[in-house]
Amino acid sequence: MLQQELQQLVEELSNDFFQRPFVHTARFNPRLRTTGGRYFLQSHDIEINPKMLAAFGQDELVGIIKHELCHYHLHIQKRGYKHQDPEFKYLLQKVGGLRHCQVIDGMQNTPKQLHKYICSACSQTYVRKRRINTTRYVCGKCKGKLKKL
């Protein structure tokens, strides 16, 4: 699917399900990783993750577009456009949009590696996100030497 086809699809869905025109830009953004799409409050543009179309097909893409169009139309009308707003939830259910998109394997944010240290004197354990220099730092409890686990 090309950018022009996406733009045309978004405009058609907007007219069919919302009875309102979509007059801004819809585009694919291949850099999106953990989300199906996003709506920009300032420019009113919509970006869609092309990997969702490749992985899950046209139906998933239509559900994502409906979700983003709910944000778009409610924001333009100065109504509750956020996920927790009742107006958003009602409109999303009414048009049949997706609340959450499916997860592509390997695309979700993985937790960072944690570094574990133990004191050789008192066996106090430490868990850190960042590595520390064990020759420079000592145990905060007994000033003993640290070893990486």
FIFIZA-357281 format. One line per field, with one value per residue: residue number from 1; residue in three letters; y, x, z of N, C-alpha, C, CB in turn. Coordinates in Angstrom, 1 decimal, m for minus. Glycine has a CB too. Example, Ala and Ser with C-alpha at 12.3 -4.5 7.8 and 13.67 -1.06 7.14 Angstrom:
2
nr <- 1_2 .
rest <- ALA_SER .
ny <- m5.7_m2.2 .
nx <- 13.2_12.8 .
nz <- 7.8_7.1 .
cay <- m4.5_m1.1 .
cax <- 12.3_13.7 .
caz <- 7.8_7.1 .
cy <- m3.3_0.0 .
cx <- 13.2_12.9 .
cz <- 7.8_7.9 .
cby <- m4.5_m0.6 .
cbx <- 11.3_14.1 .
cbz <- 9.0_5.7 .
//
This chain:
149
nr <- 1_2_3_4_5_6_7_8_9_10_11_12_13_14_15_16_17_18_19_20_21_22_23_24_25_26_27_28_29_30_31_32_33_34_35_36_37_38_39_40_41_42_43_44_45_46_47_48_49_50_51_52_53_54_55_56_57_58_59_60_61_62_63_64_65_66_67_68_69_70_71_72_73_74_75_76_77_78_79_80_81_82_83_84_85_86_87_88_89_90_91_92_93_94_95_96_97_98_99_100_101_102_103_104_105_106_107_108_109_110_111_112_113_114_115_116_117_118_119_120_121_122_123_124_125_126_127_128_129_130_131_132_133_134_135_136_137_138_139_140_141_142_143_144_145_146_147_148_149 .
rest <- MET_LEU_GLN_GLN_GLU_LEU_GLN_GLN_LEU_VAL_GLU_GLU_LEU_SER_ASN_ASP_PHE_PHE_GLN_ARG_PRO_PHE_VAL_HIS_THR_ALA_ARG_PHE_ASN_PRO_ARG_LEU_ARG_THR_THR_GLY_GLY_ARG_TYR_PHE_LEU_GLN_SER_HIS_ASP_ILE_GLU_ILE_ASN_PRO_LYS_MET_LEU_ALA_ALA_PHE_GLY_GLN_ASP_GLU_LEU_VAL_GLY_ILE_ILE_LYS_HIS_GLU_LEU_CYS_HIS_TYR_HIS_LEU_HIS_ILE_GLN_LYS_ARG_GLY_TYR_LYS_HIS_GLN_ASP_PRO_GLU_PHE_LYS_TYR_LEU_LEU_GLN_LYS_VAL_GLY_GLY_LEU_ARG_HIS_CYS_GLN_VAL_ILE_ASP_GLY_MET_GLN_ASN_THR_PRO_LYS_GLN_LEU_HIS_LYS_TYR_ILE_CYS_SER_ALA_CYS_SER_GLN_THR_TYR_VAL_ARG_LYS_ARG_ARG_ILE_ASN_THR_THR_ARG_TYR_VAL_CYS_GLY_LYS_CYS_LYS_GLY_LYS_LEU_LYS_LYS_LEU .
ny <- m1.2_2.2_5.6_7.4_5.7_5.0_7.5_8.0_5.8_6.5_8.9_7.9_6.1_8.0_9.5_7.5_6.3_8.4_10.5_12.9_15.0_14.1_16.2_16.4_15.1_11.7_9.2_6.7_5.5_4.0_3.9_3.5_1.4_0.2_0.8_1.0_3.2_6.8_10.0_13.4_16.2_18.9_19.3_17.8_15.5_12.0_9.1_5.9_2.6_0.7_m1.9_m3.2_m3.6_m5.4_m7.6_m8.3_m7.7_m6.2_m5.8_m5.3_m3.0_m1.2_m1.1_0.2_2.7_3.7_4.0_6.1_8.0_8.5_9.9_12.1_13.3_13.9_15.6_17.7_18.6_19.6_17.9_15.1_13.5_11.7_8.5_7.7_9.1_9.1_9.8_9.2_6.4_5.6_6.5_5.0_2.4_2.6_2.9_0.7_0.5_m0.4_m1.0_m1.7_m2.5_m5.5_m7.2_m7.2_m9.8_m9.4_m6.7_m5.3_m3.2_m4.3_m5.1_m3.4_m4.7_m5.9_m5.3_m7.2_m7.2_m8.4_m8.2_m9.2_m9.4_m9.1_m10.1_m8.6_m7.7_m6.0_m4.4_m3.0_m0.7_0.4_m0.3_m0.7_0.5_m1.9_m1.7_0.8_1.4_0.5_m1.7_m0.3_m0.8_m2.2_m1.5_m3.4_m5.4_m5.4_m7.9_m8.9_m10.5 .
nx <- 0.8_0.6_1.5_m0.5_m2.7_m3.1_m3.9_m6.2_m7.8_m8.0_m9.5_m11.9_m12.8_m13.2_m15.3_m17.3_m17.7_m17.6_m18.9_m17.7_m15.2_m11.8_m9.2_m6.5_m3.1_m2.3_0.0_2.5_4.8_7.7_9.4_8.0_7.5_6.4_3.7_0.6_m0.3_m0.3_m1.6_m1.2_m1.4_m0.9_m0.4_m2.5_m2.1_m1.9_m0.1_0.8_1.8_3.5_4.2_2.2_0.3_1.6_2.0_m0.5_m2.6_m5.3_m7.6_m6.8_m5.4_m7.4_m8.8_m6.9_m6.7_m9.3_m9.2_m7.3_m8.7_m10.8_m9.5_m8.7_m11.2_m12.6_m10.8_m10.7_m13.3_m13.2_m13.7_m13.6_m10.8_m8.9_m7.6_m8.7_m11.1_m14.7_m16.2_m14.4_m14.1_m16.8_m17.2_m15.2_m16.1_m18.5_m17.8_m16.3_m13.5_m10.1_m9.1_m6.6_m3.7_m2.4_0.6_3.7_6.0_9.1_9.1_8.3_9.1_11.9_12.9_15.6_18.9_19.8_22.3_24.0_25.4_27.5_28.5_31.6_32.3_30.0_27.9_25.8_23.5_23.3_21.4_21.6_20.9_22.8_26.2_28.8_32.0_33.9_36.4_36.6_34.3_32.7_31.1_28.2_27.4_29.3_31.8_33.1_34.6_33.2_31.6_30.8_27.9 .
nz <- 0.0_m0.8_0.1_m0.9_m1.3_1.4_2.4_1.0_1.9_4.7_4.4_3.3_5.3_7.3_6.3_6.0_8.5_10.4_9.4_8.7_7.2_6.6_6.7_6.8_6.9_6.3_6.9_6.4_8.9_9.2_11.4_13.7_16.5_18.8_18.7_17.0_15.6_15.5_16.6_15.9_18.0_17.4_14.6_13.5_12.1_11.1_11.8_10.7_11.5_9.2_9.5_10.8_8.9_7.2_9.0_10.1_8.4_6.4_8.0_10.6_10.2_9.4_11.8_13.4_12.1_12.5_15.3_15.5_14.1_15.8_17.9_16.4_15.4_17.8_19.1_17.3_17.6_20.1_22.3_24.7_24.0_24.8_25.9_28.3_28.5_28.6_26.3_24.2_24.5_24.1_21.4_20.0_20.5_19.1_16.4_16.0_16.3_17.2_20.5_21.6_19.8_18.1_19.1_17.6_17.2_18.8_18.6_20.9_23.7_25.4_28.7_30.3_30.8_33.9_36.3_38.7_41.9_44.6_48.0_49.1_51.8_53.6_52.2_51.2_48.7_45.5_43.0_39.9_37.2_35.7_34.9_37.4_38.5_40.0_41.2_42.1_43.6_46.7_49.1_50.6_53.1_54.7_53.7_52.2_49.5_46.3_44.1_40.8_39.9 .
cay <- 0.0_3.4_6.8_8.0_4.8_5.2_8.8_7.8_4.9_7.3_9.8_7.1_5.7_9.2_9.9_6.5_6.0_9.6_11.5_14.1_14.8_14.1_17.1_16.5_14.1_10.4_8.7_5.6_5.8_2.7_3.9_3.2_0.1_m0.4_1.3_0.8_4.5_8.0_11.2_14.6_17.2_20.2_19.3_17.0_14.4_10.7_8.2_4.5_1.7_m0.2_m3.3_m3.8_m4.1_m6.6_m8.7_m8.7_m7.5_m5.0_m5.6_m4.7_m1.6_m0.4_m0.8_1.2_4.0_4.1_4.5_7.4_9.0_8.9_10.9_13.3_14.0_14.4_16.7_18.8_19.1_20.0_17.0_14.3_12.7_10.9_7.1_7.5_9.8_8.3_10.1_8.5_5.0_5.4_6.6_3.9_1.2_2.8_2.8_m0.6_0.6_m1.2_m0.4_m2.0_m3.3_m6.7_m7.0_m8.0_m10.5_m8.8_m5.2_m4.7_m2.8_m5.3_m4.5_m3.3_m5.7_m5.4_m5.7_m7.6_m7.3_m8.9_m7.9_m10.4_m9.5_m9.2_m10.8_m7.6_m7.7_m4.7_m4.5_m1.6_m0.6_0.8_m1.1_0.2_0.1_m2.6_m1.4_2.1_1.5_m0.6_m1.9_0.9_m1.2_m2.5_m1.0_m4.5_m5.4_m5.9_m8.8_m8.9_m11.9 .
cax <- 0.0_1.3_1.0_m1.7_m3.7_m3.4_m4.6_m7.6_m8.5_m8.4_m10.6_m13.1_m13.2_m13.7_m16.6_m18.2_m18.0_m17.7_m19.7_m16.9_m14.1_m10.4_m8.6_m5.1_m2.3_m2.1_1.2_3.2_6.0_8.3_10.1_7.1_7.9_5.5_2.4_0.0_m0.4_m0.4_m2.3_m0.5_m2.4_m0.6_m0.6_m3.7_m1.7_m2.0_1.0_0.4_2.9_3.3_4.5_1.0_m0.4_2.3_1.9_m1.8_m3.5_m6.1_m8.6_m6.1_m5.0_m8.7_m9.1_m6.0_m7.1_m10.5_m8.8_m6.7_m9.7_m11.5_m8.7_m8.7_m12.5_m12.9_m9.9_m11.1_m14.6_m12.9_m14.3_m12.6_m10.1_m7.9_m8.0_m9.5_m12.3_m15.8_m16.6_m13.5_m14.5_m18.0_m17.1_m14.4_m17.0_m19.6_m17.3_m15.6_m12.1_m9.4_m8.7_m5.2_m3.3_m1.6_2.0_4.5_7.1_10.4_9.0_7.9_10.2_12.4_13.5_17.0_19.7_20.2_23.6_23.9_26.7_27.4_29.6_32.4_32.4_28.7_26.9_24.8_23.4_22.9_21.0_21.7_20.6_24.1_27.4_29.7_33.5_34.1_37.6_36.4_33.2_32.7_29.8_27.7_27.0_30.5_32.9_33.8_34.8_32.0_31.9_29.7_27.3 .
caz <- 0.0_m0.9_0.9_m1.5_m1.0_2.8_2.6_0.4_2.8_5.9_4.1_3.1_6.6_8.0_5.7_6.2_9.9_11.3_8.6_8.8_6.4_7.2_5.8_7.1_6.2_6.9_6.3_7.1_9.6_9.5_12.7_14.9_16.9_19.8_18.5_15.6_14.9_16.4_16.2_16.4_18.4_16.8_13.1_13.2_11.1_11.6_11.3_10.8_11.4_8.1_9.9_11.2_7.7_6.8_9.9_10.5_7.3_6.2_9.0_11.7_9.7_9.5_13.2_13.9_11.5_13.2_16.6_15.4_13.7_17.0_18.5_15.5_15.3_19.1_19.3_16.4_18.2_21.5_23.2_25.3_22.9_25.5_26.1_29.5_28.4_28.2_24.9_23.3_24.6_23.4_19.9_19.6_20.4_18.1_15.0_15.9_16.3_18.1_21.8_21.6_18.6_18.4_19.3_16.6_17.9_18.7_18.5_22.1_24.5_26.3_29.9_30.2_31.5_35.3_36.8_40.1_42.6_46.0_48.8_49.5_53.3_54.3_51.3_50.7_47.2_44.9_41.6_39.3_35.8_35.0_35.4_38.2_38.6_41.3_41.9_42.7_44.6_47.7_49.8_51.4_54.4_55.5_52.9_51.6_48.1_45.5_43.0_39.9_39.8 .
cy <- 1.2_4.5_7.3_7.0_4.8_6.4_8.6_6.9_5.7_8.2_9.1_6.6_6.8_9.5_8.8_6.3_7.2_10.6_12.9_13.9_14.8_15.0_17.3_15.4_12.8_9.8_7.5_6.1_4.5_2.7_3.6_1.7_m0.5_0.0_1.1_2.1_5.6_9.2_12.4_15.7_18.5_20.3_18.6_15.9_13.1_9.9_6.8_3.7_0.7_m1.6_m4.0_m4.4_m5.4_m7.8_m9.2_m8.4_m6.3_m4.7_m4.9_m3.2_m0.7_m0.1_0.2_2.6_4.5_4.7_5.9_8.4_9.4_10.0_12.2_14.0_14.6_15.6_17.9_19.5_19.6_19.2_16.1_13.3_11.7_9.5_6.9_8.2_9.0_8.6_9.3_7.0_4.7_5.5_5.4_2.6_1.3_2.5_1.5_m0.5_m0.3_m0.4_m0.5_m2.8_m4.5_m6.4_m7.9_m8.5_m9.7_m7.3_m4.6_m4.2_m3.8_m4.5_m4.5_m4.4_m5.1_m6.1_m6.0_m7.8_m7.8_m8.5_m9.1_m10.5_m9.8_m9.8_m9.9_m7.6_m6.3_m5.0_m3.1_m1.7_m0.4_0.0_m0.1_m0.4_m0.5_m2.3_0.0_2.2_0.3_m0.7_m0.7_0.5_m1.5_m2.1_m2.2_m4.5_m6.0_m6.9_m8.8_m10.4_m12.2 .
cx <- 0.9_0.7_m0.3_m2.9_m4.1_m4.3_m6.0_m8.4_m8.9_m9.5_m11.9_m13.6_m13.8_m15.1_m17.6_m18.6_m18.2_m18.6_m19.0_m15.7_m12.8_m9.6_m7.1_m4.4_m2.2_m0.9_1.7_4.5_6.7_9.1_9.3_7.4_6.8_4.0_1.9_m0.1_m0.4_m1.0_m1.5_m1.5_m2.1_m0.9_m1.9_m3.4_m1.8_m0.8_0.5_1.7_2.7_3.5_3.2_0.2_0.3_2.1_0.5_m2.9_m4.4_m7.1_m8.0_m5.8_m6.3_m9.0_m8.2_m6.4_m8.3_m10.2_m8.2_m7.7_m10.6_m10.8_m8.8_m10.1_m12.9_m12.1_m10.3_m12.4_m14.4_m13.7_m13.2_m12.0_m9.1_m8.4_m8.9_m10.9_m13.5_m16.3_m15.7_m13.9_m15.8_m17.9_m16.3_m15.2_m18.0_m19.1_m16.6_m14.1_m11.4_m9.0_m7.1_m4.9_m2.5_m0.1_2.8_5.7_8.4_10.3_8.7_9.2_10.6_13.0_15.0_17.7_20.0_21.5_23.5_25.3_26.4_28.7_30.3_32.5_31.1_27.6_25.7_24.7_22.9_22.5_20.9_21.4_22.0_25.2_28.2_31.1_33.7_35.4_37.5_35.4_33.2_31.3_29.4_27.5_28.3_31.8_33.8_33.8_33.6_32.5_30.6_29.2_27.1 .
cz <- 0.0_0.0_0.4_m1.2_0.5_3.0_2.1_1.4_4.1_5.6_3.9_4.4_7.4_7.6_6.1_7.6_10.8_10.7_8.7_7.9_7.1_6.2_6.0_6.4_7.0_6.1_7.1_7.7_10.0_10.8_13.9_15.2_17.8_19.7_17.1_14.9_16.0_15.8_16.8_16.7_17.7_15.3_12.7_12.2_11.9_11.0_11.6_10.7_10.3_8.4_10.4_10.0_7.2_7.7_10.1_9.5_7.4_7.4_10.2_11.4_9.8_10.9_13.8_13.4_12.2_14.6_16.5_14.9_14.8_17.8_17.7_15.6_16.7_19.4_18.5_17.0_19.6_22.5_23.8_24.3_23.5_25.7_27.2_29.5_28.0_26.8_23.9_23.4_23.9_21.9_19.4_19.5_19.3_16.7_14.9_15.7_17.3_19.4_21.9_20.3_19.0_18.5_18.3_17.4_17.7_18.6_19.9_22.8_25.5_27.5_29.8_31.1_32.9_35.7_38.3_40.7_44.0_46.7_49.3_51.0_53.9_53.5_51.0_49.2_46.7_43.4_41.0_37.8_35.0_35.7_36.3_38.2_39.9_42.0_42.5_43.8_45.5_48.3_50.7_52.8_55.3_54.8_52.4_50.1_47.4_44.4_42.1_39.8_38.3 .
cby <- 0.0_3.9_7.9_8.2_3.3_5.2_9.9_7.1_3.7_8.0_10.6_5.9_5.0_10.3_10.1_5.2_5.2_10.1_11.6_14.5_15.9_12.6_18.5_16.6_14.7_9.5_9.8_4.4_6.7_2.3_5.3_3.4_0.1_m0.1_2.8_0.2_4.6_8.3_11.3_15.0_17.4_20.5_18.7_17.8_14.6_10.0_8.6_4.1_0.9_0.2_m3.4_m2.7_m3.0_m6.3_m8.3_m8.0_m8.7_m5.1_m6.9_m5.4_m1.6_m1.2_m2.1_0.9_3.8_2.9_3.5_7.3_8.4_7.7_10.6_12.8_13.1_13.3_16.4_18.4_18.0_21.5_16.2_13.5_13.6_11.5_6.2_7.9_11.0_8.6_11.6_8.6_4.6_6.5_7.9_3.7_1.0_4.2_3.9_m1.3_2.1_m1.8_m1.0_m2.8_m2.4_m7.8_m7.4_m7.0_m11.9_m9.3_m4.9_m5.6_m1.4_m6.2_m5.1_m1.9_m6.2_m5.8_m4.7_m9.0_m5.8_m10.5_m7.0_m10.4_m8.2_m7.9_m12.0_m6.2_m8.8_m3.7_m5.2_m1.1_0.5_2.3_m1.6_0.3_1.3_m4.1_m1.3_3.1_1.5_m0.3_m3.2_1.5_m2.5_m4.1_m0.2_m5.8_m6.2_m4.7_m10.2_m8.4_m12.0 .
cbx <- m1.0_1.4_2.1_m1.6_m3.3_m2.1_m3.9_m7.5_m7.6_m7.1_m10.2_m12.8_m12.1_m12.7_m16.5_m17.6_m16.8_m16.3_m21.1_m16.5_m14.0_m9.8_m9.3_m4.8_m0.9_m3.4_2.4_3.5_5.8_9.2_10.8_5.6_9.2_6.0_2.3_m1.3_m1.6_1.0_m3.8_0.5_m2.3_0.9_0.6_m4.8_m0.3_m3.3_2.3_m0.6_3.0_4.2_5.5_0.1_m0.4_3.8_2.5_m2.2_m4.4_m6.9_m9.2_m4.8_m4.5_m9.8_m9.0_m4.5_m7.3_m11.5_m7.7_m5.5_m10.5_m11.7_m7.2_m8.5_m13.5_m12.7_m8.5_m11.4_m15.6_m13.2_m15.4_m13.3_m9.4_m7.4_m6.8_m8.8_m12.2_m17.0_m16.4_m12.0_m14.6_m19.1_m16.4_m13.2_m17.6_m20.1_m16.4_m16.2_m11.7_m8.1_m9.3_m4.8_m2.5_m1.9_2.5_5.1_7.3_11.1_7.9_7.1_9.9_13.4_13.0_17.5_20.9_19.1_24.8_23.1_27.3_27.2_29.2_33.8_32.9_28.3_26.4_25.1_22.4_24.1_19.5_23.2_19.6_24.4_28.3_29.1_34.4_33.9_38.8_36.1_31.8_33.7_29.8_26.5_26.2_30.5_33.8_33.0_36.1_31.3_32.2_30.1_26.0 .
cbz <- 1.2_m2.4_0.9_m3.0_m1.3_3.6_1.7_m1.0_3.2_6.4_2.8_2.2_7.4_7.9_4.2_5.7_10.5_11.6_9.1_10.2_5.3_7.3_5.9_8.6_6.0_6.7_6.2_6.0_10.8_8.4_12.8_14.6_17.7_21.2_18.9_15.7_14.1_17.0_16.5_15.3_19.9_17.1_12.5_12.7_10.6_11.3_12.0_9.8_12.8_7.0_11.0_12.0_6.6_6.7_11.3_11.8_7.3_4.9_9.5_12.0_8.3_8.8_14.0_13.5_10.0_13.4_17.2_14.4_12.6_18.0_18.6_14.0_14.8_20.2_19.0_15.0_18.1_21.6_22.5_26.4_21.9_26.8_26.2_30.7_27.4_29.2_24.6_23.8_26.1_23.9_19.6_20.5_21.8_18.2_14.7_14.7_16.5_17.5_23.0_22.9_17.6_17.4_20.7_15.5_17.5_17.5_17.5_23.0_25.2_25.6_31.2_30.7_30.8_36.3_36.5_40.2_42.7_46.0_50.0_48.9_53.8_54.8_51.9_51.3_46.7_44.9_41.6_39.5_35.5_35.1_34.3_39.7_38.3_41.1_40.8_41.6_43.8_48.9_50.6_50.8_54.4_55.7_53.8_52.1_47.8_44.9_43.5_38.5_40.6 .
//
